[in-house]
Amino acid sequence: MAVLERDELTYPEVGASMGDFPTGYRHAHRMVFLGMGGRAFDRAVHALFAWRMHRRAGITVDRPDVRPESGVDFRLELGWRGFRLQAPCRIVYTINEDDRAGFAYGTLPGHPECGEEAFLVRRDGMGQVYFEVRAFSRPGSLIARIAGPVGRLAQDVMTRRYLGAMRSLSRAD
């Protein structure tokens, strides 16, 4: 697993979503059971790396044809009623192992938040498959600071949507 460190990212703790969260940020760590065995694992990994989880959760990725790999830049878009929020990101690491797969992206200038979000599908020794979201963030723009508790609530809602999307995508035919 390679971790990229570039000056363009808006935070210095690149890769910290894989371990101990840094201080000075809001932390999120949520996990959901997806199913049993290789089929559930493979479906979940495919959904994650094909950006299907993001789309199902209501997020548009401006480069959906590009597989998440370390160093790839892209924009996330979320919008409702004529308002489009764009969030530039960079993949900072990927994990591709037999029983663990996922990636994390960090924020670039122009993103309303500052921090990193990781998505991991893992299968334990009993064949149980789990999906995990790990993130640390703080406001990175005036709009995020003004949003305050509403912005934090929106982040929590998106995390729940990611978990629900992966739950349904790992079981879909």
Secondary structure, DSSP 8 states (H G I E B T S, - for coil): ------TTSS-S-TTGGGSS--TTSEEEEEEEEEEEHHHHHHHHHHHHHTTHHHHHTT-EES-TTS---TT-EEEEEEEETTEEEEEEEEEEEEEE-SSEEEEEEEE-TT-SEEEEEEEEEEE-TT-EEEEEEEEEEEE-SHHHHHHHHHHHHHHHHHHHHHHHHHHHHTT--
